[in-house]
Amino acid sequence: MIRQCEPADAEGIYEVINDGASAYHGIIAPDCWHEPYMSREELAHEIASSVVFSGFYEDTQLAAVMGLQFVKDVALVRHAYTRTASQRRGLGAKLLSHVRSQTNRPMLIGTWTAATWAVRFYEREGFALVRNEDKAALLRRYWAIPDRQIDESVVLADGRWFRTRSSSDAGRRAEG
């Protein structure tokens, strides 16, 4: 069952994120890894910054989470993780479908460049990598992350974002 997480779910969200993020250990740049991957304080900050988490529940246990955050004119998919024991069962795809249904805004996703499995997952779900020359500007505009993380990240976008960009590019070409 998928439902929006409540304040009482914070500890479960924390556990899922840190269990799921263990896949990054030894994969992402060592200076970007820390224990825990996301602290309780960082999670509280993300929730206070309007990241709304949805969770996939198996009975009463939270098995996977995915955040949605509205920033300016886009919706960001944030902190998408599945417990190690629940991976490869389609929970991420179900959650992504759920959060996509929550908005008509163009969607962006940031992830680690080295997390090739995550990039492939989002590509299978209809997202595409944005041009590398646009990546840093997007990460600075819509996310609050350190420059080092920007260096190590990619951004993927849905078709709505690419259509919006094509329209605005056409308008700029017409004006020029």
Backbone torsions as a table, in degrees:
resi	resn	phi	psi	omega
1	MET	NA	137.0	176.8
2	ILE	-107.0	134.1	173.9
3	ARG	-152.5	162.0	176.1
4	GLN	-67.7	136.3	178.3
5	CYS	-73.2	150.9	-179.8
6	GLU	-113.0	167.7	178.8
7	PRO	-53.0	-34.0	-179.7
8	ALA	-67.2	-14.5	-179.5
9	ASP	-88.2	-0.6	-173.1
10	ALA	-55.7	-42.8	-179.4
11	GLU	-65.8	-39.7	176.7
12	GLY	-64.4	-40.5	176.7
13	ILE	-60.8	-46.4	178.6
14	TYR	-56.3	-46.1	-178.8
15	GLU	-65.1	-44.0	-179.5
16	VAL	-63.6	-46.8	-179.5
17	ILE	-58.3	-48.7	-175.3
18	ASN	-72.8	-31.8	174.8
19	ASP	-69.7	-49.2	-179.4
20	GLY	-63.9	-36.9	-178.5
21	ALA	-71.2	-11.2	178.3
22	SER	-59.5	-20.8	176.7
23	ALA	-63.3	-23.7	-179.2
24	TYR	-79.9	-20.8	-176.7
25	HIS	-60.6	123.7	-178.8
26	GLY	82.7	-3.1	-179.6
27	ILE	-106.0	-51.9	178.3
28	ILE	-78.4	165.3	-179.3
29	ALA	-53.7	134.9	-176.8
30	PRO	-55.4	-34.1	-179.6
31	ASP	-74.8	-6.5	177.3
32	CYS	-99.6	-9.6	-179.5
33	TRP	-94.0	139.7	172.9
34	HIS	-150.0	160.6	179.9
35	GLU	-113.6	129.1	-12.6
36	PRO	-67.8	164.0	-179.4
37	TYR	-59.7	-46.3	172.6
38	MET	-126.8	122.9	179.1
39	SER	-76.8	164.3	175.8
40	ARG	-60.9	-36.1	179.4
41	GLU	-66.5	-42.3	177.4
42	GLU	-62.9	-41.5	178.4
43	LEU	-62.4	-44.9	178.5
44	ALA	-60.4	-39.3	178.4
45	HIS	-64.0	-43.1	179.4
46	GLU	-62.3	-43.5	178.7
47	ILE	-64.9	-41.7	177.7
48	ALA	-65.9	-23.1	178.4
49	SER	-89.5	18.8	174.5
50	SER	75.3	23.2	169.2
51	VAL	-79.2	119.8	-179.9
52	VAL	-103.5	119.1	-177.7
53	PHE	-92.0	138.6	167.7
54	SER	-110.9	149.7	-178.3
55	GLY	-131.3	147.9	172.1
56	PHE	-98.6	118.1	-176.7
57	TYR	-106.7	132.6	171.2
58	GLU	-110.9	109.3	-168.1
59	ASP	57.7	-117.6	-179.7
60	THR	-102.9	-3.7	-177.4
61	GLN	-90.6	134.0	175.3
62	LEU	-77.2	117.7	-175.9
63	ALA	-101.7	-27.2	-177.8
64	ALA	-154.7	151.4	178.3
65	VAL	-136.4	155.4	174.2
66	MET	-153.2	130.1	179.3
67	GLY	-98.0	153.1	175.2
68	LEU	-129.4	130.0	-179.1
69	GLN	-134.6	126.8	176.3
70	PHE	-89.7	119.5	-179.9
71	VAL	-130.9	120.7	-179.7
72	LYS	52.8	-115.9	-174.0
73	ASP	-104.3	11.3	-177.7
74	VAL	-130.0	169.1	171.1
75	ALA	-114.6	130.4	179.6
76	LEU	-103.4	132.9	168.5
77	VAL	-85.0	123.8	-175.0
78	ARG	-125.5	142.1	168.4
79	HIS	50.8	63.9	179.0
80	ALA	-96.9	112.8	-176.7
81	TYR	-142.5	148.7	175.1
82	THR	-126.2	138.0	175.8
83	ARG	-54.5	143.7	-179.5
84	THR	-52.5	-44.3	-177.3
85	ALA	-68.2	-15.1	-177.0
86	SER	-110.0	5.6	-176.5
87	GLN	-74.2	160.2	177.5
88	ARG	66.9	31.2	178.2
89	ARG	-124.9	9.8	176.3
90	GLY	85.4	8.0	-178.2
91	LEU	-66.0	-40.0	179.1
92	GLY	-62.3	-42.8	179.3
93	ALA	-64.4	-39.5	178.5
94	LYS	-65.8	-43.0	177.9
95	LEU	-64.7	-41.7	179.5
96	LEU	-62.2	-42.7	176.8
97	SER	-60.1	-41.0	178.9
98	HIS	-62.9	-49.7	-177.2
99	VAL	-68.5	-32.2	176.1
100	ARG	-62.3	-33.8	-179.6
101	SER	-73.0	-9.7	-177.6
102	GLN	-85.7	-4.4	-175.5
103	THR	-155.1	155.4	170.8
104	ASN	-106.7	0.9	179.9
105	ARG	-72.1	155.0	170.7
106	PRO	-59.0	143.7	-177.2
107	MET	-113.5	140.1	175.6
108	LEU	-125.7	148.5	177.4
109	ILE	-134.3	131.9	172.9
110	GLY	-109.2	138.7	175.3
111	THR	-150.4	171.4	179.3
112	TRP	-70.8	136.3	175.8
113	THR	-56.4	-40.5	-177.4
114	ALA	-72.2	-14.0	179.7
115	ALA	-85.3	66.7	-173.7
116	THR	-60.6	-31.3	178.0
117	TRP	-65.0	-36.6	178.5
118	ALA	-69.4	-43.8	178.4
119	VAL	-59.3	-46.5	179.6
120	ARG	-61.5	-40.0	178.6
121	PHE	-58.6	-51.0	-178.2
122	TYR	-65.7	-35.5	176.5
123	GLU	-64.4	-41.7	176.4
124	ARG	-61.5	-28.8	-178.6
125	GLU	-89.8	10.8	172.8
126	GLY	98.4	5.7	176.6
127	PHE	-92.3	157.4	178.3
128	ALA	-135.4	150.0	177.0
129	LEU	-65.2	137.6	172.6
130	VAL	-81.5	161.1	179.7
131	ARG	-58.6	140.8	-178.9
132	ASN	-56.7	-35.5	-179.7
133	GLU	-69.2	-16.0	177.6
134	ASP	-95.1	-18.4	-172.3
135	LYS	-55.5	-54.6	-174.9
136	ALA	-61.6	-41.7	179.5
137	ALA	-62.9	-41.1	178.7
138	LEU	-65.8	-45.2	-179.8
139	LEU	-62.9	-36.5	178.3
140	ARG	-73.6	-33.8	-178.0
141	ARG	-73.2	-40.4	-170.1
142	TYR	-110.0	-17.7	-178.7
143	TRP	-118.4	158.9	172.4
144	ALA	-115.0	83.1	-178.2
145	ILE	-130.7	156.0	-178.9
146	PRO	-68.9	156.3	179.1
147	ASP	-55.8	-36.9	-179.7
148	ARG	-61.8	-39.4	178.2
149	GLN	-69.0	-36.1	175.6
150	ILE	-58.7	-43.7	179.5
151	ASP	-58.9	-33.1	-172.9
152	GLU	-99.8	9.5	-172.9
153	SER	-116.1	164.4	170.1
154	VAL	-126.8	162.8	175.0
155	VAL	-125.1	135.2	173.9
156	LEU	-116.2	149.7	-177.7
157	ALA	-134.7	156.2	176.0
158	ASP	-88.4	174.6	-178.5
159	GLY	-60.2	-34.1	178.5
160	ARG	-60.0	-41.2	-179.6
161	TRP	-65.1	-44.9	-179.1
162	PHE	-65.3	-38.2	177.3
163	ARG	-65.2	-41.9	178.5
164	THR	-62.9	-42.6	-180.0
165	ARG	-65.1	-43.0	179.3
166	SER	-61.4	-40.6	178.9
167	SER	-64.9	-43.5	-178.8
168	SER	-70.8	-35.6	176.3
169	ASP	-63.7	-40.8	179.1
170	ALA	-63.2	-39.7	178.5
171	GLY	-64.6	-39.9	178.7
172	ARG	-67.9	-37.8	178.2
173	ARG	-65.0	-38.9	-179.7
174	ALA	-67.2	-34.7	180.0
175	GLU	-72.9	-30.4	-173.3
176	GLY	-76.8	NA	NA
